[in-house]
Amino acid sequence: MQRTLKYRGFQICVDLVPTSEDMFDAWLCIEGPPHVTGVTTPGQRIKVRGGPFSQRWAYFVAQIAGLASIDVILDPSE
């Protein structure tokens, strides 16, 4: 299952991988402008820690992790 969210010029792609009945591991991938300082491997999938989650929580936790990562990359004061 996949979702994509746009935020501050980036895309957060969330993948859910089933682990058991109604439980999922969440993976996210951040894609954006090609020349952003501080980003060493854009587009690399990252597993969200703390899982497995229910489907709803998996999407929520991955989305929040992606948003926070982008804020750190760009500057949280903007």
PDB file of N, CA, C, O and CB in Angstrom:
ATOM      1  N   MET A   1       0.846  -1.168   0.000  1.00  0.00           N
ATOM      2  CA  MET A   1       0.000   0.000   0.000  1.00  0.00           C
ATOM      3  C   MET A   1       0.891   1.230   0.000  1.00  0.00           C
ATOM      4  O   MET A   1       1.874   1.300   0.739  1.00  0.00           O
ATOM      5  CB  MET A   1      -0.963  -0.002   1.213  1.00  0.00           C
ATOM      6  N   GLN A   2       0.543   2.187  -0.826  1.00  0.00           N
ATOM      7  CA  GLN A   2       1.370   3.373  -0.959  1.00  0.00           C
ATOM      8  C   GLN A   2       0.540   4.645  -0.880  1.00  0.00           C
ATOM      9  O   GLN A   2      -0.628   4.680  -1.268  1.00  0.00           O
ATOM     10  CB  GLN A   2       2.137   3.333  -2.263  1.00  0.00           C
ATOM     11  N   ARG A   3       1.181   5.683  -0.367  1.00  0.00           N
ATOM     12  CA  ARG A   3       0.634   7.041  -0.390  1.00  0.00           C
ATOM     13  C   ARG A   3       1.774   7.991  -0.664  1.00  0.00           C
ATOM     14  O   ARG A   3       2.921   7.725  -0.305  1.00  0.00           O
ATOM     15  CB  ARG A   3      -0.090   7.401   0.949  1.00  0.00           C
ATOM     16  N   THR A   4       1.451   9.112  -1.306  1.00  0.00           N
ATOM     17  CA  THR A   4       2.441  10.150  -1.556  1.00  0.00           C
ATOM     18  C   THR A   4       1.874  11.477  -1.071  1.00  0.00           C
ATOM     19  O   THR A   4       0.719  11.813  -1.330  1.00  0.00           O
ATOM     20  CB  THR A   4       2.824  10.220  -3.068  1.00  0.00           C
ATOM     21  N   LEU A   5       2.714  12.219  -0.364  1.00  0.00           N
ATOM     22  CA  LEU A   5       2.328  13.508   0.198  1.00  0.00           C
ATOM     23  C   LEU A   5       3.330  14.552  -0.266  1.00  0.00           C
ATOM     24  O   LEU A   5       4.534  14.296  -0.238  1.00  0.00           O
ATOM     25  CB  LEU A   5       2.258  13.452   1.755  1.00  0.00           C
ATOM     26  N   LYS A   6       2.871  15.711  -0.688  1.00  0.00           N
ATOM     27  CA  LYS A   6       3.756  16.802  -1.083  1.00  0.00           C
ATOM     28  C   LYS A   6       3.884  17.778   0.083  1.00  0.00           C
ATOM     29  O   LYS A   6       2.900  18.125   0.736  1.00  0.00           O
ATOM     30  CB  LYS A   6       3.226  17.523  -2.359  1.00  0.00           C
ATOM     31  N   TYR A   7       5.142  18.219   0.331  1.00  0.00           N
ATOM     32  CA  TYR A   7       5.397  19.121   1.435  1.00  0.00           C
ATOM     33  C   TYR A   7       6.653  19.936   1.148  1.00  0.00           C
ATOM     34  O   TYR A   7       7.730  19.366   0.972  1.00  0.00           O
ATOM     35  CB  TYR A   7       5.538  18.343   2.756  1.00  0.00           C
ATOM     36  N   ARG A   8       6.531  21.249   1.100  1.00  0.00           N
ATOM     37  CA  ARG A   8       7.638  22.186   0.943  1.00  0.00           C
ATOM     38  C   ARG A   8       8.531  21.861  -0.254  1.00  0.00           C
ATOM     39  O   ARG A   8       9.753  21.987  -0.173  1.00  0.00           O
ATOM     40  CB  ARG A   8       8.467  22.203   2.198  1.00  0.00           C
ATOM     41  N   GLY A   9       7.923  21.445  -1.359  1.00  0.00           N
ATOM     42  CA  GLY A   9       8.685  21.140  -2.571  1.00  0.00           C
ATOM     43  C   GLY A   9       9.233  19.729  -2.636  1.00  0.00           C
ATOM     44  O   GLY A   9       9.925  19.383  -3.593  1.00  0.00           O
ATOM     45  N   PHE A  10       8.941  18.914  -1.648  1.00  0.00           N
ATOM     46  CA  PHE A  10       9.389  17.517  -1.607  1.00  0.00           C
ATOM     47  C   PHE A  10       8.185  16.591  -1.721  1.00  0.00           C
ATOM     48  O   PHE A  10       7.041  17.020  -1.572  1.00  0.00           O
ATOM     49  CB  PHE A  10      10.180  17.223  -0.302  1.00  0.00           C
ATOM     50  N   GLN A  11       8.453  15.337  -1.982  1.00  0.00           N
ATOM     51  CA  GLN A  11       7.428  14.298  -1.953  1.00  0.00           C
ATOM     52  C   GLN A  11       7.829  13.257  -0.919  1.00  0.00           C
ATOM     53  O   GLN A  11       8.966  12.786  -0.894  1.00  0.00           O
ATOM     54  CB  GLN A  11       7.238  13.647  -3.360  1.00  0.00           C
ATOM     55  N   ILE A  12       6.873  12.910  -0.066  1.00  0.00           N
ATOM     56  CA  ILE A  12       7.079  11.845   0.907  1.00  0.00           C
ATOM     57  C   ILE A  12       6.289  10.652   0.405  1.00  0.00           C
ATOM     58  O   ILE A  12       5.062  10.701   0.327  1.00  0.00           O
ATOM     59  CB  ILE A  12       6.634  12.273   2.365  1.00  0.00           C
ATOM     60  N   CYS A  13       6.984   9.591   0.068  1.00  0.00           N
ATOM     61  CA  CYS A  13       6.343   8.370  -0.410  1.00  0.00           C
ATOM     62  C   CYS A  13       6.335   7.362   0.736  1.00  0.00           C
ATOM     63  O   CYS A  13       7.391   7.002   1.256  1.00  0.00           O
ATOM     64  CB  CYS A  13       7.080   7.791  -1.671  1.00  0.00           C
ATOM     65  N   VAL A  14       5.153   6.909   1.127  1.00  0.00           N
ATOM     66  CA  VAL A  14       5.006   5.975   2.243  1.00  0.00           C
ATOM     67  C   VAL A  14       4.587   4.619   1.694  1.00  0.00           C
ATOM     68  O   VAL A  14       3.633   4.521   0.922  1.00  0.00           O
ATOM     69  CB  VAL A  14       3.968   6.496   3.285  1.00  0.00           C
ATOM     70  N   ASP A  15       5.299   3.582   2.093  1.00  0.00           N
ATOM     71  CA  ASP A  15       4.997   2.191   1.734  1.00  0.00           C
ATOM     72  C   ASP A  15       4.670   1.430   3.006  1.00  0.00           C
ATOM     73  O   ASP A  15       5.386   1.548   4.000  1.00  0.00           O
ATOM     74  CB  ASP A  15       6.193   1.519   0.972  1.00  0.00           C
ATOM     75  N   LEU A  16       3.604   0.656   2.987  1.00  0.00           N
ATOM     76  CA  LEU A  16       3.288  -0.222   4.108  1.00  0.00           C
ATOM     77  C   LEU A  16       3.536  -1.662   3.677  1.00  0.00           C
ATOM     78  O   LEU A  16       3.105  -2.087   2.605  1.00  0.00           O
ATOM     79  CB  LEU A  16       1.813  -0.025   4.587  1.00  0.00           C
ATOM     80  N   VAL A  17       4.240  -2.405   4.531  1.00  0.00           N
ATOM     81  CA  VAL A  17       4.552  -3.800   4.264  1.00  0.00           C
ATOM     82  C   VAL A  17       3.878  -4.634   5.350  1.00  0.00           C
ATOM     83  O   VAL A  17       4.179  -4.466   6.532  1.00  0.00           O
ATOM     84  CB  VAL A  17       6.105  -4.048   4.225  1.00  0.00           C
ATOM     85  N   PRO A  18       2.963  -5.538   4.961  1.00  0.00           N
ATOM     86  CA  PRO A  18       2.274  -6.349   5.970  1.00  0.00           C
ATOM     87  C   PRO A  18       3.255  -7.246   6.732  1.00  0.00           C
ATOM     88  O   PRO A  18       4.142  -7.862   6.141  1.00  0.00           O
ATOM     89  CB  PRO A  18       1.186  -7.208   5.307  1.00  0.00           C
ATOM     90  N   THR A  19       3.076  -7.304   8.051  1.00  0.00           N
ATOM     91  CA  THR A  19       3.906  -8.180   8.884  1.00  0.00           C
ATOM     92  C   THR A  19       3.077  -9.309   9.483  1.00  0.00           C
ATOM     93  O   THR A  19       3.582 -10.413   9.687  1.00  0.00           O
ATOM     94  CB  THR A  19       4.583  -7.376  10.002  1.00  0.00           C
ATOM     95  N   SER A  20       1.831  -9.040   9.760  1.00  0.00           N
ATOM     96  CA  SER A  20       0.884 -10.038  10.263  1.00  0.00           C
ATOM     97  C   SER A  20      -0.511  -9.496   9.973  1.00  0.00           C
ATOM     98  O   SER A  20      -0.652  -8.452   9.337  1.00  0.00           O
ATOM     99  CB  SER A  20       1.090 -10.329  11.817  1.00  0.00           C
ATOM    100  N   GLU A  21      -1.524 -10.188  10.426  1.00  0.00           N
ATOM    101  CA  GLU A  21      -2.887  -9.751  10.139  1.00  0.00           C
ATOM    102  C   GLU A  21      -3.139  -8.358  10.707  1.00  0.00           C
ATOM    103  O   GLU A  21      -3.024  -8.148  11.914  1.00  0.00           O
ATOM    104  CB  GLU A  21      -3.903 -10.748  10.711  1.00  0.00           C
ATOM    105  N   ASP A  22      -3.478  -7.415   9.849  1.00  0.00           N
ATOM    106  CA  ASP A  22      -3.799  -6.032  10.195  1.00  0.00           C
ATOM    107  C   ASP A  22      -2.644  -5.252  10.815  1.00  0.00           C
ATOM    108  O   ASP A  22      -2.879  -4.235  11.468  1.00  0.00           O
ATOM    109  CB  ASP A  22      -4.948  -6.017  11.134  1.00  0.00           C
ATOM    110  N   MET A  23      -1.404  -5.699  10.629  1.00  0.00           N
ATOM    111  CA  MET A  23      -0.241  -4.984  11.153  1.00  0.00           C
ATOM    112  C   MET A  23       0.768  -4.770  10.018  1.00  0.00           C
ATOM    113  O   MET A  23       0.927  -5.613   9.136  1.00  0.00           O
ATOM    114  CB  MET A  23       0.414  -5.770  12.339  1.00  0.00           C
ATOM    115  N   PHE A  24       1.446  -3.609  10.070  1.00  0.00           N
ATOM    116  CA  PHE A  24       2.309  -3.210   8.970  1.00  0.00           C
ATOM    117  C   PHE A  24       3.584  -2.554   9.475  1.00  0.00           C
ATOM    118  O   PHE A  24       3.583  -1.886  10.509  1.00  0.00           O
ATOM    119  CB  PHE A  24       1.571  -2.267   8.039  1.00  0.00           C
ATOM    120  N   ASP A  25       4.681  -2.750   8.730  1.00  0.00           N
ATOM    121  CA  ASP A  25       5.880  -1.942   8.891  1.00  0.00           C
ATOM    122  C   ASP A  25       5.744  -0.778   7.925  1.00  0.00           C
ATOM    123  O   ASP A  25       5.235  -0.938   6.815  1.00  0.00           O
ATOM    124  CB  ASP A  25       7.198  -2.776   8.627  1.00  0.00           C
ATOM    125  N   ALA A  26       6.200   0.389   8.347  1.00  0.00           N
ATOM    126  CA  ALA A  26       6.120   1.590   7.509  1.00  0.00           C
ATOM    127  C   ALA A  26       7.513   1.934   6.987  1.00  0.00           C
ATOM    128  O   ALA A  26       8.492   1.926   7.732  1.00  0.00           O
ATOM    129  CB  ALA A  26       5.519   2.790   8.304  1.00  0.00           C
ATOM    130  N   TRP A  27       7.578   2.230   5.714  1.00  0.00           N
ATOM    131  CA  TRP A  27       8.803   2.677   5.055  1.00  0.00           C
ATOM    132  C   TRP A  27       8.512   4.007   4.391  1.00  0.00           C
ATOM    133  O   TRP A  27       7.415   4.213   3.872  1.00  0.00           O
ATOM    134  CB  TRP A  27       9.318   1.626   4.013  1.00  0.00           C
ATOM    135  N   LEU A  28       9.484   4.919   4.401  1.00  0.00           N
ATOM    136  CA  LEU A  28       9.272   6.183   3.711  1.00  0.00           C
ATOM    137  C   LEU A  28      10.465   6.511   2.840  1.00  0.00           C
ATOM    138  O   LEU A  28      11.581   6.045   3.067  1.00  0.00           O
ATOM    139  CB  LEU A  28       9.017   7.310   4.709  1.00  0.00           C
ATOM    140  N   CYS A  29      10.199   7.315   1.853  1.00  0.00           N
ATOM    141  CA  CYS A  29      11.206   7.756   0.894  1.00  0.00           C
ATOM    142  C   CYS A  29      10.933   9.229   0.624  1.00  0.00           C
ATOM    143  O   CYS A  29       9.803   9.605   0.312  1.00  0.00           O
ATOM    144  CB  CYS A  29      11.172   6.898  -0.439  1.00  0.00           C
ATOM    145  N   ILE A  30      11.956  10.061   0.740  1.00  0.00           N
ATOM    146  CA  ILE A  30      11.785  11.496   0.498  1.00  0.00           C
ATOM    147  C   ILE A  30      12.469  11.837  -0.812  1.00  0.00           C
ATOM    148  O   ILE A  30      13.653  11.560  -1.000  1.00  0.00           O
ATOM    149  CB  ILE A  30      12.365  12.355   1.674  1.00  0.00           C
ATOM    150  N   GLU A  31      11.715  12.437  -1.708  1.00  0.00           N
ATOM    151  CA  GLU A  31      12.248  12.854  -3.003  1.00  0.00           C
ATOM    152  C   GLU A  31      12.005  14.345  -3.144  1.00  0.00           C
ATOM    153  O   GLU A  31      10.978  14.862  -2.704  1.00  0.00           O
ATOM    154  CB  GLU A  31      11.591  12.058  -4.185  1.00  0.00           C
ATOM    155  N   GLY A  32      12.959  15.035  -3.760  1.00  0.00           N
ATOM    156  CA  GLY A  32      12.785  16.472  -3.890  1.00  0.00           C
ATOM    157  C   GLY A  32      13.762  17.082  -4.851  1.00  0.00           C
ATOM    158  O   GLY A  32      14.258  16.424  -5.765  1.00  0.00           O
ATOM    159  N   PRO A  33      14.040  18.380  -4.628  1.00  0.00           N
ATOM    160  CA  PRO A  33      14.970  19.080  -5.518  1.00  0.00           C
ATOM    161  C   PRO A  33      16.315  18.348  -5.587  1.00  0.00           C
ATOM    162  O   PRO A  33      16.767  17.795  -4.585  1.00  0.00           O
ATOM    163  CB  PRO A  33      15.179  20.532  -5.040  1.00  0.00           C
ATOM    164  N   PRO A  34      16.948  18.343  -6.747  1.00  0.00           N
ATOM    165  CA  PRO A  34      18.163  17.555  -6.928  1.00  0.00           C
ATOM    166  C   PRO A  34      19.380  18.066  -6.158  1.00  0.00           C
ATOM    167  O   PRO A  34      20.278  17.278  -5.864  1.00  0.00           O
ATOM    168  CB  PRO A  34      18.494  17.503  -8.368  1.00  0.00           C
ATOM    169  N   HIS A  35      19.443  19.328  -5.828  1.00  0.00           N
ATOM    170  CA  HIS A  35      20.646  19.877  -5.183  1.00  0.00           C
ATOM    171  C   HIS A  35      20.298  20.515  -3.839  1.00  0.00           C
ATOM    172  O   HIS A  35      20.305  21.738  -3.699  1.00  0.00           O
ATOM    173  CB  HIS A  35      21.328  20.916  -6.102  1.00  0.00           C
ATOM    174  N   VAL A  36      20.001  19.686  -2.876  1.00  0.00           N
ATOM    175  CA  VAL A  36      19.710  20.173  -1.533  1.00  0.00           C
ATOM    176  C   VAL A  36      20.886  19.794  -0.646  1.00  0.00           C
ATOM    177  O   VAL A  36      21.243  18.620  -0.558  1.00  0.00           O
ATOM    178  CB  VAL A  36      18.360  19.584  -0.981  1.00  0.00           C
ATOM    179  N   THR A  37      21.493  20.780   0.014  1.00  0.00           N
ATOM    180  CA  THR A  37      22.639  20.478   0.877  1.00  0.00           C
ATOM    181  C   THR A  37      22.183  19.673   2.087  1.00  0.00           C
ATOM    182  O   THR A  37      21.087  19.882   2.607  1.00  0.00           O
ATOM    183  CB  THR A  37      23.345  21.781   1.331  1.00  0.00           C
ATOM    184  N   GLY A  38      23.016  18.772   2.518  1.00  0.00           N
ATOM    185  CA  GLY A  38      22.713  17.963   3.692  1.00  0.00           C
ATOM    186  C   GLY A  38      22.007  16.662   3.386  1.00  0.00           C
ATOM    187  O   GLY A  38      21.804  15.849   4.288  1.00  0.00           O
ATOM    188  N   VAL A  39      21.630  16.443   2.143  1.00  0.00           N
ATOM    189  CA  VAL A  39      20.964  15.200   1.764  1.00  0.00           C
ATOM    190  C   VAL A  39      21.980  14.345   1.022  1.00  0.00           C
ATOM    191  O   VAL A  39      22.414  14.690  -0.077  1.00  0.00           O
ATOM    192  CB  VAL A  39      19.688  15.469   0.880  1.00  0.00           C
ATOM    193  N   THR A  40      22.353  13.232   1.632  1.00  0.00           N
ATOM    194  CA  THR A  40      23.398  12.414   1.019  1.00  0.00           C
ATOM    195  C   THR A  40      22.843  11.400   0.026  1.00  0.00           C
ATOM    196  O   THR A  40      23.457  11.151  -1.012  1.00  0.00           O
ATOM    197  CB  THR A  40      24.180  11.693   2.090  1.00  0.00           C
ATOM    198  N   THR A  41      21.686  10.812   0.334  1.00  0.00           N
ATOM    199  CA  THR A  41      21.118   9.802  -0.560  1.00  0.00           C
ATOM    200  C   THR A  41      19.625  10.048  -0.741  1.00  0.00           C
ATOM    201  O   THR A  41      18.805   9.352  -0.142  1.00  0.00           O
ATOM    202  CB  THR A  41      21.367   8.379  -0.009  1.00  0.00           C
ATOM    203  N   PRO A  42      19.269  11.024  -1.556  1.00  0.00           N
ATOM    204  CA  PRO A  42      17.842  11.266  -1.781  1.00  0.00           C
ATOM    205  C   PRO A  42      17.186  10.071  -2.458  1.00  0.00           C
ATOM    206  O   PRO A  42      17.789   9.431  -3.320  1.00  0.00           O
ATOM    207  CB  PRO A  42      17.639  12.526  -2.629  1.00  0.00           C
ATOM    208  N   GLY A  43      15.974   9.776  -2.075  1.00  0.00           N
ATOM    209  CA  GLY A  43      15.236   8.680  -2.682  1.00  0.00           C
ATOM    210  C   GLY A  43      15.458   7.334  -2.033  1.00  0.00           C
ATOM    211  O   GLY A  43      14.869   6.346  -2.471  1.00  0.00           O
ATOM    212  N   GLN A  44      16.291   7.256  -0.998  1.00  0.00           N
ATOM    213  CA  GLN A  44      16.539   5.985  -0.322  1.00  0.00           C
ATOM    214  C   GLN A  44      15.390   5.685   0.642  1.00  0.00           C
ATOM    215  O   GLN A  44      14.934   6.567   1.370  1.00  0.00           O
ATOM    216  CB  GLN A  44      17.897   6.018   0.436  1.00  0.00           C
ATOM    217  N   ARG A  45      14.928   4.434   0.639  1.00  0.00           N
ATOM    218  CA  ARG A  45      13.856   4.024   1.545  1.00  0.00           C
ATOM    219  C   ARG A  45      14.383   3.891   2.968  1.00  0.00           C
ATOM    220  O   ARG A  45      15.480   3.379   3.193  1.00  0.00           O
ATOM    221  CB  ARG A  45      13.231   2.695   1.082  1.00  0.00           C
ATOM    222  N   ILE A  46      13.587   4.359   3.923  1.00  0.00           N
ATOM    223  CA  ILE A  46      13.961   4.318   5.334  1.00  0.00           C
ATOM    224  C   ILE A  46      12.833   3.651   6.102  1.00  0.00           C
ATOM    225  O   ILE A  46      11.669   4.022   5.946  1.00  0.00           O
ATOM    226  CB  ILE A  46      14.253   5.751   5.894  1.00  0.00           C
ATOM    227  N   LYS A  47      13.170   2.666   6.931  1.00  0.00           N
ATOM    228  CA  LYS A  47      12.158   1.993   7.741  1.00  0.00           C
ATOM    229  C   LYS A  47      11.867   2.829   8.980  1.00  0.00           C
ATOM    230  O   LYS A  47      12.784   3.291   9.659  1.00  0.00           O
ATOM    231  CB  LYS A  47      12.621   0.565   8.137  1.00  0.00           C
ATOM    232  N   VAL A  48      10.590   3.017   9.267  1.00  0.00           N
ATOM    233  CA  VAL A  48      10.172   3.763  10.452  1.00  0.00           C
ATOM    234  C   VAL A  48      10.281   2.844  11.661  1.00  0.00           C
ATOM    235  O   VAL A  48       9.763   1.728  11.653  1.00  0.00           O
ATOM    236  CB  VAL A  48       8.716   4.315  10.294  1.00  0.00           C
ATOM    237  N   ARG A  49      10.953   3.319  12.692  1.00  0.00           N
ATOM    238  CA  ARG A  49      11.165   2.512  13.900  1.00  0.00           C
ATOM    239  C   ARG A  49       9.903   2.441  14.741  1.00  0.00           C
ATOM    240  O   ARG A  49       9.031   3.307  14.663  1.00  0.00           O
ATOM    241  CB  ARG A  49      12.313   3.085  14.732  1.00  0.00           C
ATOM    242  N   GLY A  50       9.823   1.380  15.557  1.00  0.00           N
ATOM    243  CA  GLY A  50       8.731   1.262  16.513  1.00  0.00           C
ATOM    244  C   GLY A  50       7.588   0.383  16.060  1.00  0.00           C
ATOM    245  O   GLY A  50       6.638   0.177  16.816  1.00  0.00           O
ATOM    246  N   GLY A  51       7.650  -0.145  14.841  1.00  0.00           N
ATOM    247  CA  GLY A  51       6.562  -0.946  14.308  1.00  0.00           C
ATOM    248  C   GLY A  51       6.626  -2.370  14.789  1.00  0.00           C
ATOM    249  O   GLY A  51       7.540  -2.735  15.529  1.00  0.00           O
ATOM    250  N   PRO A  52       5.698  -3.159  14.394  1.00  0.00           N
ATOM    251  CA  PRO A  52       4.648  -2.893  13.415  1.00  0.00           C
ATOM    252  C   PRO A  52       3.501  -2.074  14.017  1.00  0.00           C
ATOM    253  O   PRO A  52       3.304  -2.016  15.231  1.00  0.00           O
ATOM    254  CB  PRO A  52       4.111  -4.206  12.857  1.00  0.00           C
ATOM    255  N   PHE A  53       2.763  -1.450  13.107  1.00  0.00           N
ATOM    256  CA  PHE A  53       1.651  -0.576  13.458  1.00  0.00           C
ATOM    257  C   PHE A  53       0.372  -1.053  12.776  1.00  0.00           C
ATOM    258  O   PHE A  53       0.414  -1.833  11.825  1.00  0.00           O
ATOM    259  CB  PHE A  53       1.960   0.882  13.067  1.00  0.00           C
ATOM    260  N   SER A  54      -0.760  -0.572  13.278  1.00  0.00           N
ATOM    261  CA  SER A  54      -2.003  -0.748  12.526  1.00  0.00           C
ATOM    262  C   SER A  54      -1.872   0.099  11.261  1.00  0.00           C
ATOM    263  O   SER A  54      -1.003   0.968  11.191  1.00  0.00           O
ATOM    264  CB  SER A  54      -3.281  -0.332  13.382  1.00  0.00           C
ATOM    265  N   GLN A  55      -2.710  -0.137  10.275  1.00  0.00           N
ATOM    266  CA  GLN A  55      -2.600   0.588   9.006  1.00  0.00           C
ATOM    267  C   GLN A  55      -2.691   2.092   9.219  1.00  0.00           C
ATOM    268  O   GLN A  55      -1.884   2.845   8.674  1.00  0.00           O
ATOM    269  CB  GLN A  55      -3.689   0.133   8.035  1.00  0.00           C
ATOM    270  N   ARG A  56      -3.639   2.527   9.986  1.00  0.00           N
ATOM    271  CA  ARG A  56      -3.844   3.964  10.214  1.00  0.00           C
ATOM    272  C   ARG A  56      -2.628   4.594  10.889  1.00  0.00           C
ATOM    273  O   ARG A  56      -2.167   5.659  10.478  1.00  0.00           O
ATOM    274  CB  ARG A  56      -5.100   4.197  11.072  1.00  0.00           C
ATOM    275  N   TRP A  57      -2.106   3.931  11.934  1.00  0.00           N
ATOM    276  CA  TRP A  57      -0.946   4.455  12.645  1.00  0.00           C
ATOM    277  C   TRP A  57       0.303   4.410  11.781  1.00  0.00           C
ATOM    278  O   TRP A  57       1.138   5.311  11.866  1.00  0.00           O
ATOM    279  CB  TRP A  57      -0.717   3.676  13.927  1.00  0.00           C
ATOM    280  N   ALA A  58       0.450   3.399  10.965  1.00  0.00           N
ATOM    281  CA  ALA A  58       1.628   3.292  10.107  1.00  0.00           C
ATOM    282  C   ALA A  58       1.712   4.484   9.159  1.00  0.00           C
ATOM    283  O   ALA A  58       2.778   5.083   9.018  1.00  0.00           O
ATOM    284  CB  ALA A  58       1.596   1.977   9.308  1.00  0.00           C
ATOM    285  N   TYR A  59       0.610   4.837   8.510  1.00  0.00           N
ATOM    286  CA  TYR A  59       0.610   6.006   7.633  1.00  0.00           C
ATOM    287  C   TYR A  59       0.894   7.274   8.427  1.00  0.00           C
ATOM    288  O   TYR A  59       1.677   8.115   7.985  1.00  0.00           O
ATOM    289  CB  TYR A  59      -0.733   6.130   6.900  1.00  0.00           C
ATOM    290  N   PHE A  60       0.272   7.420   9.586  1.00  0.00           N
ATOM    291  CA  PHE A  60       0.433   8.621  10.401  1.00  0.00           C
ATOM    292  C   PHE A  60       1.881   8.791  10.863  1.00  0.00           C
ATOM    293  O   PHE A  60       2.454   9.870  10.717  1.00  0.00           O
ATOM    294  CB  PHE A  60      -0.501   8.567  11.611  1.00  0.00           C
ATOM    295  N   VAL A  61       2.465   7.751  11.408  1.00  0.00           N
ATOM    296  CA  VAL A  61       3.831   7.826  11.929  1.00  0.00           C
ATOM    297  C   VAL A  61       4.829   8.103  10.800  1.00  0.00           C
ATOM    298  O   VAL A  61       5.740   8.913  10.970  1.00  0.00           O
ATOM    299  CB  VAL A  61       4.202   6.517  12.658  1.00  0.00           C
ATOM    300  N   ALA A  62       4.669   7.452   9.672  1.00  0.00           N
ATOM    301  CA  ALA A  62       5.572   7.675   8.532  1.00  0.00           C
ATOM    302  C   ALA A  62       5.440   9.095   8.001  1.00  0.00           C
ATOM    303  O   ALA A  62       6.439   9.715   7.637  1.00  0.00           O
ATOM    304  CB  ALA A  62       5.283   6.668   7.408  1.00  0.00           C
ATOM    305  N   GLN A  63       4.226   9.612   7.953  1.00  0.00           N
ATOM    306  CA  GLN A  63       4.006  10.979   7.479  1.00  0.00           C
ATOM    307  C   GLN A  63       4.674  11.983   8.411  1.00  0.00           C
ATOM    308  O   GLN A  63       5.341  12.906   7.942  1.00  0.00           O
ATOM    309  CB  GLN A  63       2.501  11.278   7.367  1.00  0.00           C
ATOM    310  N   ILE A  64       4.509  11.825   9.699  1.00  0.00           N
ATOM    311  CA  ILE A  64       5.122  12.738  10.662  1.00  0.00           C
ATOM    312  C   ILE A  64       6.653  12.663  10.581  1.00  0.00           C
ATOM    313  O   ILE A  64       7.326  13.692  10.645  1.00  0.00           O
ATOM    314  CB  ILE A  64       4.644  12.410  12.095  1.00  0.00           C
ATOM    315  N   ALA A  65       7.199  11.460  10.440  1.00  0.00           N
ATOM    316  CA  ALA A  65       8.647  11.301  10.308  1.00  0.00           C
ATOM    317  C   ALA A  65       9.156  12.007   9.053  1.00  0.00           C
ATOM    318  O   ALA A  65      10.206  12.649   9.088  1.00  0.00           O
ATOM    319  CB  ALA A  65       9.025   9.809  10.269  1.00  0.00           C
ATOM    320  N   GLY A  66       8.428  11.895   7.955  1.00  0.00           N
ATOM    321  CA  GLY A  66       8.820  12.554   6.718  1.00  0.00           C
ATOM    322  C   GLY A  66       8.754  14.066   6.818  1.00  0.00           C
ATOM    323  O   GLY A  66       9.660  14.762   6.360  1.00  0.00           O
ATOM    324  N   LEU A  67       7.687  14.577   7.416  1.00  0.00           N
ATOM    325  CA  LEU A  67       7.546  16.026   7.588  1.00  0.00           C
ATOM    326  C   LEU A  67       8.678  16.582   8.448  1.00  0.00           C
ATOM    327  O   LEU A  67       9.274  17.605   8.109  1.00  0.00           O
ATOM    328  CB  LEU A  67       6.183  16.363   8.223  1.00  0.00           C
ATOM    329  N   ALA A  68       8.972  15.914   9.549  1.00  0.00           N
ATOM    330  CA  ALA A  68      10.040  16.371  10.438  1.00  0.00           C
ATOM    331  C   ALA A  68      11.396  16.335   9.732  1.00  0.00           C
ATOM    332  O   ALA A  68      12.212  17.238   9.913  1.00  0.00           O
ATOM    333  CB  ALA A  68      10.082  15.509  11.708  1.00  0.00           C
ATOM    334  N   SER A  69      11.636  15.307   8.938  1.00  0.00           N
ATOM    335  CA  SER A  69      12.901  15.201   8.210  1.00  0.00           C
ATOM    336  C   SER A  69      13.072  16.355   7.235  1.00  0.00           C
ATOM    337  O   SER A  69      14.157  16.930   7.137  1.00  0.00           O
ATOM    338  CB  SER A  69      12.978  13.871   7.463  1.00  0.00           C
ATOM    339  N   ILE A  70      12.033  16.690   6.529  1.00  0.00           N
ATOM    340  CA  ILE A  70      12.098  17.798   5.566  1.00  0.00           C
ATOM    341  C   ILE A  70      12.312  19.115   6.294  1.00  0.00           C
ATOM    342  O   ILE A  70      13.085  19.952   5.827  1.00  0.00           O
ATOM    343  CB  ILE A  70      10.809  17.862   4.714  1.00  0.00           C
ATOM    344  N   ASP A  71      11.656  19.318   7.415  1.00  0.00           N
ATOM    345  CA  ASP A  71      11.856  20.533   8.197  1.00  0.00           C
ATOM    346  C   ASP A  71      13.312  20.661   8.637  1.00  0.00           C
ATOM    347  O   ASP A  71      13.867  21.760   8.613  1.00  0.00           O
ATOM    348  CB  ASP A  71      10.931  20.541   9.420  1.00  0.00           C
ATOM    349  N   VAL A  72      13.937  19.557   9.038  1.00  0.00           N
ATOM    350  CA  VAL A  72      15.344  19.594   9.446  1.00  0.00           C
ATOM    351  C   VAL A  72      16.239  19.891   8.253  1.00  0.00           C
ATOM    352  O   VAL A  72      17.198  20.654   8.373  1.00  0.00           O
ATOM    353  CB  VAL A  72      15.756  18.263  10.099  1.00  0.00           C
ATOM    354  N   ILE A  73      15.936  19.298   7.106  1.00  0.00           N
ATOM    355  CA  ILE A  73      16.729  19.517   5.905  1.00  0.00           C
ATOM    356  C   ILE A  73      16.701  20.994   5.492  1.00  0.00           C
ATOM    357  O   ILE A  73      17.743  21.583   5.202  1.00  0.00           O
ATOM    358  CB  ILE A  73      16.213  18.634   4.759  1.00  0.00           C
ATOM    359  N   LEU A  74      15.511  21.579   5.470  1.00  0.00           N
ATOM    360  CA  LEU A  74      15.377  22.950   4.968  1.00  0.00           C
ATOM    361  C   LEU A  74      15.681  23.988   6.027  1.00  0.00           C
ATOM    362  O   LEU A  74      16.555  24.829   5.819  1.00  0.00           O
ATOM    363  CB  LEU A  74      13.988  23.174   4.434  1.00  0.00           C
ATOM    364  N   ASP A  75      15.006  23.960   7.131  1.00  0.00           N
ATOM    365  CA  ASP A  75      15.193  24.875   8.256  1.00  0.00           C
ATOM    366  C   ASP A  75      13.835  25.020   8.931  1.00  0.00           C
ATOM    367  O   ASP A  75      12.898  25.535   8.322  1.00  0.00           O
ATOM    368  CB  ASP A  75      15.770  26.280   7.789  1.00  0.00           C
ATOM    369  N   PRO A  76      13.717  24.584  10.151  1.00  0.00           N
ATOM    370  CA  PRO A  76      12.423  24.601  10.821  1.00  0.00           C
ATOM    371  C   PRO A  76      11.853  26.002  11.039  1.00  0.00           C
ATOM    372  O   PRO A  76      10.660  26.137  11.312  1.00  0.00           O
ATOM    373  CB  PRO A  76      12.542  23.912  12.135  1.00  0.00           C
ATOM    374  N   SER A  77      12.662  27.030  10.926  1.00  0.00           N
ATOM    375  CA  SER A  77      12.160  28.392  11.178  1.00  0.00           C
ATOM    376  C   SER A  77      11.427  28.984   9.985  1.00  0.00           C
ATOM    377  O   SER A  77      10.781  30.024  10.109  1.00  0.00           O
ATOM    378  CB  SER A  77      13.306  29.303  11.557  1.00  0.00           C
ATOM    379  N   GLU A  78      11.518  28.334   8.829  1.00  0.00           N
ATOM    380  CA  GLU A  78      10.848  28.874   7.626  1.00  0.00           C
ATOM    381  C   GLU A  78       9.363  28.717   7.703  1.00  0.00           C
ATOM    382  O   GLU A  78       8.652  29.115   6.781  1.00  0.00           O
ATOM    383  CB  GLU A  78      11.355  28.196   6.373  1.00  0.00           C
TER     384      GLU A  78
END
